[in-house]
């Protein structure tokens, strides 16, 4: 079984040398591999070559649903995210190696007290009366605008970890569809 049909020997990330250099430059190797994965579409190929359905089975029976995250996007990533990120990546890769279709959508925690406190800080506010004076609707708009402040830094950080996640089809906890899906899950019988 070919796992990554787009890859070929002529497009491998190797520099073609017969041996290993005594002065290995790990950042260069990392960048070369990440560039190769991006150009080759390796992550997407690992999804596309696996069907969501098992022949004769229920629709979606070969899917392993994995929603990554959600960190707060209004703060920078730090070493505390490093270990949990690797653990999350291992789950998706393991299920992929077992033949499951794992799409691995990245998620963002975009509401709640951290989002409100960050928006207050950006607006120079110190208490609830200032929020009320501004208006709840305008304050909520300020919160929504601030929560994705560091999204690019997160994307770079997670990618540099060699993690495979889908940032382009991410989910945000402030989206009504997300909130409705959580309520739906709680309504399901145990």
N, C-alpha and C positions, 0 to 999 in steps of 0.2 A: 504494500500500500504506500503510495506517495503522499506524504503529509503536506508538502509545500510544492505544488505543481509548477509554480512560476520560477522556482530556483533551478539553476543549472550550474554545472562545474565552471563554465566560462563566466558566470556572474557572481562567483563566490567572493566573500569579503577578503580572502587571503591575498597577500601581496605577491604570491607566487614564489617566494624564496624557499630554498630547500631546507633551511635550518631555522633556528630561533636565534634572534639577535641577542647579544649579551647585554644590550642596553634597551630593554623593552620600554616603550612609551605607552603606558596604559591609557591615558586620555585619548591618544590618537587611535588606538585600537577600538576603544569604546565608540568614538565618533564615527569611525569607519563602519562598525557593525550597525550602529543605529541608522546611519545613512543607507546602508544596504537594506535593512529591514523596511525602511520607509519606501525606498525606490522599488523594491521587490513586491511590496504589499504583503509581506510575510504574515503579519497578524491577521489581516482580512482573509488571506488564503486559508489560514487555520480554521476560520469560521466557515467560509464558503464551501470547502470541500466536505463538510459534514452536514448531512441533512438534519433538519429539525424533527423529522418524522422517522420512526422505525417502520419498515414495511410490515403491514398487517397490524400495526399498533395504533394507539391513540394519537391524534394530531399533537405534535409538540412533545412526544414521549422521549425524544432523544435530546431534548434541550436541558441544559443545566443553567438555570437562571441565576445570574450573579450581578447584583447592582453594587458597584464599588462606591466607597465613601460612607457617609458624606462628611468631609471636613468643612469647616467654615471658610469660605472663599475670601472673607474680609481680613484674613490673617495669613502671614507667610508660613510656608511649611517649615518644619524643624525636625531635628533628629528623632523626636518622639513619633513622628509619622513614618519614619524609615522602616522600623521593624514591622509595624502593623501592615505597611504597604507590601512588604515582601511576603508576609503570611497570606494576605489577600491574593497576591499574584500566584502563589503556590497552589491555592485551591483551584483557581481557573485553569492553570496549566495541567494540573493533575487530571481534572475532569476532561480536558481536551485530549490528553494522551489516552484516556479510556474511551475515546471515540465520541464524546458528547459535543454538541454544538454549544459553545460558551461565548456569548457576545460581549460580556464584561463592560457594561456601560458605567461611566464615571458619574458620581453624584456630588451634589453640593448641598450643604446645610445652609439654607438661606433665610431662615427666620428664627425668631426667638430672641432671648435676652442678649446674646453676643452681637447679633445684627443690630439690635436697637441701641446698645451701648456704643458701638462703633459709629453709628449714624449720629448719635448725640455728640460724640467727641468731635466728629468732622464738622458739625454745625455749631460747636462751641456751647452746647447746652449742658446744664448741670442738674436739672430736675424736671419733673413731670409737668409742672405748670407751663414751662417753655414749650413743651410738645403740644399741650392743649392750645396755647396762644397761636402756635404755627398752624394748627389744624391736623387732625389725625391723618386725613387723606394725604396731605403734603408730606407729613413725617413718614408715612408708609412709602411714599414715592422715593424719599431720600434714603430710606432703608434699602429698598430694591436697587437703587442706583449704586449704593456702596458695597453691596454684598459680593460683587464679582470683581472687586478692585485688584485682587492678586491672582486672577485666573491664569494669566500667562505664566507667572512664576510657578504656579502649581503644575501646569502642563509640562514645563521644562523639567521641574524636579522629578516628577513621576516618570517621565520619559527617560531621564538620565539614570533612573534606577533599573532600566531595561524592562520595565513593566509594560504589559500589553493591555491597554484600556482604550475604550472609545470615548474620546472627549467631544467628538462632533455630534453625537446623539446622547448627550448627557441628560441627567434629570436634576431638577432643582426642587427642594422641598417646598418652595413657595408656590409652585405650579398647582393649580386647582386639580388637575388630573392626578398628580401625585397624592395630594391630600385625600382625594376621593378613593384612591386605591388603598390607602392605609385604613380608612373607615370601612371599606368593603372587606378587607382582611379581618378586621376585628368583628365584623358581623357574621363571619363564617362559623358554622358549628364546630365545636372542638373535636 
